[in-house]
Amino acid sequence: MHLKILFLIVLLMDSSLALQAQAPGFSVLIGNATVHGNEGSGVLTSEAPCMMFNLFWLRDIGVRPESYLDAILQLYNGNGLKIDSHSRFSCSIRSLEARCLDINYSFAGYSARKTFAVWYSPATDRTYIASMESCYGDTEMLLSILQTISEIDRSRTLAVRKSRNDTWSLLLSDTLSSWRYADPSHLTGGQFLIRTNHTVSERGLFSYDSIDLSLPQDMFMRPAAVFYLLREAGYTPVIMQRQGSVWIAVKVGDEWQAISLNPLNPDRSVGVQVFEDDWYTGIVYSDPEELAVANSINLSVPSGYIVRRCKPSRYVHLEIDTSTDRSKLENILAEHSYIPRYREGRFDCSNASQVCWSLLKGMGYDAYLMVGTKDHPLGEHMWVVVRTEKGYIAIESAMVGSAQNFLKLGSIKSDAAYYKGVMYNSSVHYSLLNPEEGMWLEPGDERIWSWISSRAIR
């Protein structure tokens, strides 16, 4: 190392001058430091004769370090400034990968050299942008200071819920789908703007940078709204943030289920369950108030930000009615059948049950749809129940023969498995919450006769 560099580092870190400069969430060993900012963003500045050091931190918005360096190069090559030469290279800040930039620039006959380092820290979910400008201008000087940074690790990794497509997952999905965003636009990313002012004096040419960060309001409004919705529904949610995204995780036992708040169709759901490992690591906030403080924002959810589409489904354990005369209902089931053959995904238990429901409901029966998932005794299945004054009667609609022909409209079942599961009020209710499988049938819908054959006179 050059003696002049060594001398300056000693000057900065001499025990009589240097301090462990404290900023929200980290510290760095450097003298004469001033700190401005908060948890979300700020700058630490240190000036000494012939030297200026800046360390910006800002909430990461998912932008690569290279994009910041692109903006810096563009900034230093206009408005009278001219870049005479530059070089980019990889560097490291302790164990973190960073991108560095050396630029030699000039203005009005004066020239200077400046070194930048940009990196992302998963411990605090921040992007750091450091710069140093000195009479000597050696890169090693900047990197040696950055090696003294010590961070408070705020990141957590939650245990991923292993079960999928079970009753708990279905009920959570239906809760999310029973609401929609009043503004159904998709979320957009944050933006940054870098500015610089430059001065010329007997000290030479120096530049003073600043960085502004803007994040879309919905990035914080959505997690707050869904957090309160889920908590009111009896769930235990937290809010997570990492690299320009904010989302929800819901606790079940000792495991967690992550929820994206940017669904494919935000006009028919406020969130969708996700399972990739990346969704379980980040900064965790216990409530929207913590999220607001950490990001230095004012956060309140206006009335009507989310709109209810329908009631959610519900898990029920029904009382079996064994005393009501079933002969009339049995005759209706025997006199009708389905025209299509049973075929998974084309015309299966879901389709048959919705058609059966529409016919019975149109005839005045108080009918409902029931669904089982992979943890149900019947597996992933749908059937119909009819409510009476003394309980319920279950109907298996997928009575299929060896040639995959439906034998009849349905068969009454007394097995206990048919009397517990997830209940939907109607085909339209099911369709609203599960549009991929829903048939949007009304009671007595005329369309059902394109799927039903009848031995009775209509």
C-alpha positions as CSV (number, residue, x, y, z in Angstrom):
1,M,0.0,0.0,0.0
2,H,1.3,3.5,-0.8
3,L,2.5,5.5,2.2
4,K,0.2,8.4,1.5
5,I,-2.8,6.0,1.5
6,L,-1.6,4.4,4.8
7,F,-1.2,7.8,6.3
8,L,-4.7,8.9,5.5
9,I,-6.3,5.6,6.8
10,V,-4.4,6.1,10.0
11,L,-5.6,9.6,10.2
12,L,-9.2,8.5,9.8
13,M,-8.9,5.6,12.2
14,D,-6.6,6.9,14.9
15,S,-8.1,6.2,18.3
16,S,-8.1,9.9,19.1
17,L,-10.1,10.8,16.0
18,A,-12.0,7.9,14.8
19,L,-15.4,6.9,16.2
20,Q,-17.7,3.9,15.7
21,A,-20.1,6.1,13.7
22,Q,-23.7,4.8,14.5
23,A,-26.5,4.8,12.0
24,P,-29.9,3.0,12.2
25,G,-29.0,-0.7,11.9
26,F,-25.3,-0.4,11.3
27,S,-22.0,1.3,12.3
28,V,-18.8,2.1,10.5
29,L,-15.3,3.0,11.9
30,I,-14.6,6.5,10.6
31,G,-13.9,9.9,12.2
32,N,-15.7,13.3,11.9
33,A,-18.9,11.6,10.8
34,T,-22.4,13.1,10.6
35,V,-25.5,11.0,10.2
36,H,-28.8,12.1,8.7
37,G,-31.7,9.8,8.1
38,N,-33.7,6.9,9.6
39,E,-34.2,3.2,9.2
40,G,-35.5,3.5,5.7
41,S,-32.9,5.9,4.2
42,G,-30.1,8.3,5.1
43,V,-26.5,9.3,4.6
44,L,-23.4,9.1,6.7
45,T,-20.8,11.7,5.7
46,S,-17.2,12.2,6.8
47,E,-15.0,15.1,5.6
48,A,-11.3,15.6,6.3
49,P,-8.6,17.7,4.5
50,C,-8.4,16.5,1.0
51,M,-11.1,13.8,1.5
52,M,-14.8,13.3,1.4
53,F,-16.6,10.0,2.2
54,N,-20.3,9.4,1.8
55,L,-22.3,6.3,2.6
56,F,-26.0,6.3,1.5
57,W,-28.5,3.6,2.6
58,L,-31.9,3.2,1.2
59,R,-34.6,0.6,1.2
60,D,-33.9,-1.9,-1.5
61,I,-36.4,-1.6,-4.4
62,G,-35.2,-4.6,-6.4
63,V,-32.8,-2.6,-8.6
64,R,-29.5,-4.2,-9.5
65,P,-26.3,-2.3,-8.4
66,E,-25.4,-2.0,-12.1
67,S,-28.4,0.2,-12.6
68,Y,-27.2,2.7,-9.9
69,L,-23.8,2.7,-11.6
70,D,-25.4,3.4,-15.0
71,A,-27.2,6.4,-13.4
72,I,-24.0,7.7,-11.9
73,L,-22.1,7.5,-15.1
74,Q,-24.9,9.4,-16.9
75,L,-25.0,12.0,-14.1
76,Y,-21.3,12.7,-14.3
77,N,-21.3,13.1,-18.0
78,G,-23.5,16.2,-18.5
79,N,-24.2,19.7,-17.3
80,G,-20.6,20.7,-17.7
81,L,-19.2,17.6,-16.2
82,K,-17.2,15.3,-18.4
83,I,-16.0,11.7,-17.7
84,D,-12.5,11.4,-19.0
85,S,-12.2,7.7,-18.1
86,H,-13.9,5.1,-16.0
87,S,-13.7,1.4,-15.0
88,R,-16.2,-1.0,-13.4
89,F,-15.2,-4.0,-11.5
90,S,-16.5,-6.5,-8.8
91,C,-15.5,-5.9,-5.2
92,S,-16.6,-7.2,-1.9
93,I,-17.8,-5.6,1.4
94,R,-16.9,-8.3,3.9
95,S,-18.8,-11.3,2.6
96,L,-21.2,-9.3,0.3
97,E,-20.7,-9.0,-3.4
98,A,-20.6,-5.4,-4.6
99,R,-20.0,-3.5,-7.8
100,C,-17.4,-0.7,-7.9
101,L,-16.8,2.2,-10.2
102,D,-13.8,4.4,-10.6
103,I,-14.3,7.6,-12.6
104,N,-11.9,10.4,-13.6
105,Y,-14.0,13.4,-14.4
106,S,-13.4,17.1,-15.1
107,F,-15.1,20.5,-15.0
108,A,-13.9,23.9,-16.1
109,G,-10.3,22.8,-16.4
110,Y,-10.3,21.0,-13.0
111,S,-10.2,17.2,-12.7
112,A,-10.9,14.7,-9.9
113,R,-11.2,11.0,-9.3
114,K,-14.1,9.4,-7.4
115,T,-14.7,5.8,-6.4
116,F,-18.2,4.3,-5.9
117,A,-19.3,1.0,-4.4
118,V,-22.9,-0.3,-4.5
119,W,-24.2,-3.5,-2.8
120,Y,-27.3,-5.1,-1.4
121,S,-27.4,-6.3,2.2
122,P,-30.0,-9.0,3.0
123,A,-29.4,-8.5,6.7
124,T,-31.2,-5.1,6.6
125,D,-32.8,-5.3,3.1
126,R,-31.0,-2.2,2.1
127,T,-29.0,-1.0,-0.9
128,Y,-25.8,0.8,0.1
129,I,-24.0,3.3,-2.1
130,A,-20.6,4.5,-0.9
131,S,-18.3,7.0,-2.5
132,M,-15.0,8.6,-1.7
133,E,-13.2,11.5,-3.3
134,S,-9.7,12.5,-2.2
135,C,-6.5,14.0,-3.3
136,Y,-5.1,10.6,-3.6
137,G,-8.1,8.8,-5.1
138,D,-7.1,5.2,-4.5
139,T,-9.8,2.5,-4.4
140,E,-8.2,0.6,-1.6
141,M,-8.9,3.6,0.7
142,L,-12.7,3.3,0.2
143,L,-12.8,-0.5,0.5
144,S,-10.7,-0.5,3.7
145,I,-13.3,1.8,5.4
146,L,-16.2,-0.3,4.2
147,Q,-14.7,-3.4,5.7
148,T,-15.4,-1.9,9.1
149,I,-19.2,-1.8,8.6
150,S,-21.1,-3.8,11.2
151,E,-24.8,-4.5,10.7
152,I,-27.6,-5.6,12.9
153,D,-29.2,-8.6,11.2
154,R,-32.9,-7.9,10.9
155,S,-33.7,-10.7,8.4
156,R,-35.6,-13.9,9.3
157,T,-36.3,-17.1,7.5
158,L,-39.7,-18.7,8.3
159,A,-40.5,-22.4,8.2
160,V,-42.4,-23.2,5.0
161,R,-45.8,-24.9,5.5
162,K,-45.4,-28.4,4.0
163,S,-49.0,-29.2,3.4
164,R,-50.7,-28.0,0.3
165,N,-54.1,-28.3,-1.3
166,D,-55.7,-29.2,2.0
167,T,-58.7,-27.8,3.8
168,W,-56.7,-25.0,5.6
169,S,-55.3,-23.9,2.3
170,L,-58.7,-23.9,0.6
171,L,-60.3,-21.8,3.3
172,L,-57.4,-19.3,3.2
173,S,-57.6,-19.1,-0.6
174,D,-61.4,-18.5,-0.4
175,T,-61.0,-15.8,2.2
176,L,-58.6,-14.0,-0.1
177,S,-60.8,-14.4,-3.1
178,S,-63.9,-13.1,-1.2
179,W,-62.4,-9.7,-1.5
180,R,-60.9,-7.6,-4.3
181,Y,-58.9,-4.4,-4.6
182,A,-61.0,-1.3,-5.4
183,D,-58.2,-0.3,-7.8
184,P,-57.4,-3.6,-9.6
185,S,-54.1,-2.4,-11.2
186,H,-51.0,-4.5,-10.7
187,L,-48.2,-3.3,-8.4
188,T,-45.3,-1.4,-9.9
189,G,-41.8,-1.1,-8.6
190,G,-40.0,1.8,-6.9
191,Q,-37.8,4.4,-8.5
192,F,-34.7,6.3,-7.6
193,L,-33.1,9.6,-8.7
194,I,-29.5,10.5,-8.1
195,R,-28.4,14.2,-8.2
196,T,-25.1,15.9,-7.8
197,N,-23.7,19.4,-7.2
198,H,-20.0,20.2,-7.7
199,T,-17.8,22.9,-6.4
200,V,-14.4,24.2,-7.3
201,S,-12.1,25.8,-4.7
202,E,-8.5,25.8,-3.6
203,R,-9.2,22.3,-2.4
204,G,-9.9,21.3,-6.0
205,L,-13.0,19.8,-7.7
206,F,-15.5,18.0,-5.4
207,S,-19.0,16.7,-6.1
208,Y,-21.9,16.3,-3.6
209,D,-24.4,13.6,-4.3
210,S,-27.9,13.0,-3.1
211,I,-30.4,10.2,-3.7
212,D,-34.2,10.3,-3.7
213,L,-36.3,7.1,-3.5
214,S,-40.0,6.8,-4.3
215,L,-42.1,3.7,-3.6
216,P,-45.7,3.1,-4.8
217,Q,-48.3,3.7,-2.1
218,D,-50.0,0.4,-2.9
219,M,-46.8,-1.4,-1.9
220,F,-47.7,-0.6,1.7
221,M,-51.4,-0.2,1.5
222,R,-52.1,-3.7,0.3
223,P,-50.2,-5.5,3.1
224,A,-51.9,-3.3,5.7
225,A,-55.4,-3.9,4.3
226,V,-54.9,-7.7,3.9
227,F,-53.2,-7.9,7.4
228,Y,-56.3,-6.5,9.1
229,L,-58.6,-8.6,6.9
230,L,-56.8,-11.8,7.9
231,R,-56.5,-10.9,11.6
232,E,-60.2,-10.2,11.7
233,A,-60.9,-13.6,10.1
234,G,-58.9,-15.3,12.9
235,Y,-55.6,-15.8,11.2
236,T,-52.1,-14.9,12.6
237,P,-50.4,-12.8,9.9
238,V,-47.1,-10.9,9.7
239,I,-45.8,-8.6,7.0
240,M,-42.5,-9.4,5.1
241,Q,-40.3,-7.2,3.0
242,R,-37.4,-7.9,0.7
243,Q,-35.8,-6.4,-2.4
244,G,-38.7,-4.1,-3.5
245,S,-41.6,-6.4,-2.5
246,V,-43.9,-6.5,0.5
247,W,-46.1,-9.5,1.2
248,I,-48.0,-11.4,4.0
249,A,-47.1,-14.7,5.8
250,V,-49.7,-16.5,7.9
251,K,-48.8,-18.7,10.8
252,V,-50.3,-22.2,11.2
253,G,-48.7,-24.2,14.0
254,D,-45.0,-23.8,13.7
255,E,-45.1,-23.2,10.0
256,W,-45.9,-20.3,7.7
257,Q,-47.8,-19.8,4.4
258,A,-46.6,-16.9,2.2
259,I,-49.2,-14.8,0.3
260,S,-48.4,-12.6,-2.7
261,L,-50.4,-9.4,-2.8
262,N,-50.0,-8.9,-6.5
263,P,-52.3,-11.7,-7.9
264,L,-52.8,-12.3,-11.6
265,N,-56.4,-10.9,-11.2
266,P,-56.5,-8.3,-8.4
267,D,-60.1,-7.6,-9.4
268,R,-61.1,-11.0,-7.9
269,S,-58.7,-11.6,-5.2
270,V,-56.5,-9.7,-2.7
271,G,-53.8,-12.4,-2.6
272,V,-52.6,-15.8,-3.7
273,Q,-50.6,-18.4,-1.8
274,V,-47.0,-18.9,-2.9
275,F,-44.5,-21.6,-2.0
276,E,-41.0,-20.8,-3.4
277,D,-38.3,-20.5,-0.7
278,D,-37.6,-16.9,-1.5
279,W,-40.9,-15.9,-0.1
280,Y,-40.0,-17.0,3.4
281,T,-36.9,-14.9,4.0
282,G,-36.9,-11.2,4.6
283,I,-37.6,-8.5,7.2
284,V,-40.6,-9.5,9.3
285,Y,-43.0,-6.9,10.8
286,S,-45.5,-7.8,13.4
287,D,-48.1,-5.3,12.1
288,P,-48.5,-2.4,9.7
289,E,-47.3,0.1,12.3
290,E,-43.8,-1.5,12.4
291,L,-43.8,-1.6,8.6
292,A,-44.6,2.2,8.5
293,V,-41.8,3.0,11.0
294,A,-39.2,1.0,9.2
295,N,-40.0,2.6,5.9
296,S,-40.5,6.1,7.3
297,I,-44.0,6.5,5.9
298,N,-47.4,7.5,7.2
299,L,-49.7,4.5,6.7
300,S,-53.5,4.3,7.0
301,V,-55.9,2.3,5.0
302,P,-58.9,4.3,3.6
303,S,-62.4,2.9,3.8
304,G,-63.2,1.0,0.6
305,Y,-59.6,0.2,-0.3
306,I,-60.7,-3.4,-0.6
307,V,-64.2,-4.4,-1.5
308,R,-66.1,-7.5,-0.5
309,R,-67.1,-9.8,-3.4
310,C,-69.0,-12.4,-1.5
311,K,-69.0,-14.4,1.7
312,P,-66.0,-16.8,2.1
313,S,-66.6,-20.6,2.1
314,R,-66.8,-22.2,5.5
315,Y,-65.9,-25.6,7.1
316,V,-68.9,-27.4,8.5
317,H,-69.7,-30.6,10.3
318,L,-73.4,-31.4,9.5
319,E,-76.0,-33.3,11.3
320,I,-77.3,-36.3,9.3
321,D,-81.1,-36.4,8.8
322,T,-82.1,-40.1,8.9
323,S,-85.8,-39.6,9.6
324,T,-87.2,-37.5,6.8
325,D,-88.9,-39.4,3.9
326,R,-86.4,-39.5,1.1
327,S,-88.5,-41.3,-1.6
328,K,-89.4,-38.1,-3.6
329,L,-85.7,-37.0,-3.6
330,E,-84.6,-40.5,-4.6
331,N,-87.1,-40.6,-7.5
332,I,-85.7,-37.3,-8.8
333,L,-82.2,-38.6,-8.7
334,A,-83.1,-41.9,-10.4
335,E,-85.2,-40.2,-13.2
336,H,-82.3,-38.0,-14.3
337,S,-78.8,-38.6,-15.4
338,Y,-75.9,-36.8,-17.2
339,I,-75.4,-36.8,-20.9
340,P,-71.6,-36.5,-21.0
341,R,-69.4,-39.3,-19.8
342,Y,-67.3,-38.7,-16.7
343,R,-64.0,-37.3,-17.6
344,E,-61.5,-35.6,-15.2
345,G,-61.2,-31.9,-16.0
346,R,-63.9,-32.0,-18.6
347,F,-67.1,-33.2,-16.9
348,D,-66.3,-34.6,-13.5
349,C,-67.7,-34.4,-9.9
350,S,-67.4,-30.6,-9.9
351,N,-69.5,-30.2,-13.0
352,A,-72.0,-32.9,-12.0
353,S,-72.5,-31.5,-8.5
354,Q,-73.1,-27.9,-9.8
355,V,-75.7,-29.2,-12.4
356,C,-77.3,-31.4,-9.7
357,W,-77.4,-28.4,-7.3
358,S,-79.1,-26.2,-9.9
359,L,-81.8,-28.8,-10.7
360,L,-82.6,-29.5,-7.0
361,K,-82.4,-25.8,-6.0
362,G,-84.8,-24.9,-8.9
363,M,-87.2,-27.6,-7.6
364,G,-87.3,-25.9,-4.2
365,Y,-84.7,-27.9,-2.3
366,D,-82.4,-26.1,0.1
367,A,-79.3,-27.4,-1.6
368,Y,-75.6,-26.6,-1.1
369,L,-72.2,-27.7,-2.5
370,M,-69.6,-29.5,-0.4
371,V,-65.9,-29.8,-1.2
372,G,-63.3,-32.1,0.1
373,T,-59.5,-31.7,-0.3
374,K,-56.6,-34.1,-0.2
375,D,-56.8,-34.4,3.6
376,H,-60.5,-35.2,3.5
377,P,-61.7,-38.9,3.7
378,L,-63.2,-38.5,0.2
379,G,-60.1,-36.8,-1.1
380,E,-60.4,-34.0,-3.6
381,H,-64.1,-34.2,-4.4
382,M,-67.4,-32.3,-4.7
383,W,-70.9,-33.4,-3.8
384,V,-74.3,-31.9,-2.8
385,V,-76.2,-31.7,0.5
386,V,-79.8,-30.8,1.0
387,R,-80.9,-29.2,4.2
388,T,-84.1,-30.4,5.9
389,E,-85.9,-29.4,9.1
390,K,-84.0,-32.1,10.9
391,G,-80.5,-31.9,9.4
392,Y,-78.9,-32.7,6.0
393,I,-79.1,-35.3,3.3
394,A,-75.9,-35.9,1.3
395,I,-75.9,-36.7,-2.4
396,E,-73.0,-38.3,-4.4
397,S,-73.4,-36.9,-7.9
398,A,-70.6,-38.8,-9.5
399,M,-72.2,-42.3,-9.8
400,V,-70.2,-43.7,-12.6
401,G,-70.3,-47.1,-14.3
402,S,-67.5,-49.2,-15.9
403,A,-67.8,-47.3,-19.2
404,Q,-67.5,-43.9,-17.4
405,N,-71.2,-43.3,-18.0
406,F,-73.1,-41.6,-15.2
407,L,-75.7,-44.1,-13.8
408,K,-78.1,-41.4,-12.5
409,L,-78.2,-37.8,-11.2
410,G,-77.0,-38.9,-7.8
411,S,-77.2,-41.3,-4.9
412,I,-78.1,-40.5,-1.2
413,K,-75.2,-41.2,1.2
414,S,-75.2,-41.8,4.9
415,D,-71.4,-42.1,5.3
416,A,-70.1,-39.7,7.9
417,A,-67.5,-38.4,5.5
418,Y,-70.2,-36.8,3.4
419,Y,-71.3,-34.6,6.3
420,K,-68.1,-32.6,6.8
421,G,-66.1,-30.4,4.5
422,V,-66.0,-27.0,3.0
423,M,-69.5,-25.6,2.1
424,Y,-70.5,-23.2,-0.7
425,N,-74.0,-21.6,-0.9
426,S,-74.4,-22.0,-4.6
427,S,-72.8,-22.6,-8.0
428,V,-72.3,-18.8,-8.3
429,H,-70.7,-18.6,-4.9
430,Y,-68.3,-21.4,-5.8
431,S,-67.6,-19.8,-9.2
432,L,-66.8,-16.5,-7.6
433,L,-64.2,-18.1,-5.4
434,N,-63.0,-20.8,-7.8
435,P,-63.5,-19.3,-11.3
436,E,-61.5,-22.0,-13.0
437,E,-64.0,-24.7,-12.0
438,G,-67.1,-22.7,-11.5
439,M,-70.0,-23.0,-14.0
440,W,-72.0,-19.9,-12.8
441,L,-75.3,-21.8,-12.7
442,E,-78.4,-20.2,-11.2
443,P,-81.2,-22.3,-9.5
444,G,-83.1,-24.1,-12.3
445,D,-80.8,-22.7,-14.9
446,E,-82.0,-23.7,-18.4
447,R,-78.5,-24.5,-19.5
448,I,-78.4,-27.6,-17.3
449,W,-80.6,-29.4,-19.8
450,S,-77.7,-29.5,-22.3
451,W,-76.0,-31.8,-19.7
452,I,-79.0,-33.7,-18.2
453,S,-81.2,-36.4,-19.7
454,S,-84.5,-37.1,-18.1
455,R,-86.9,-40.0,-18.1
456,A,-89.5,-37.8,-16.4
457,I,-91.7,-35.3,-18.2
458,R,-90.4,-31.8,-17.6
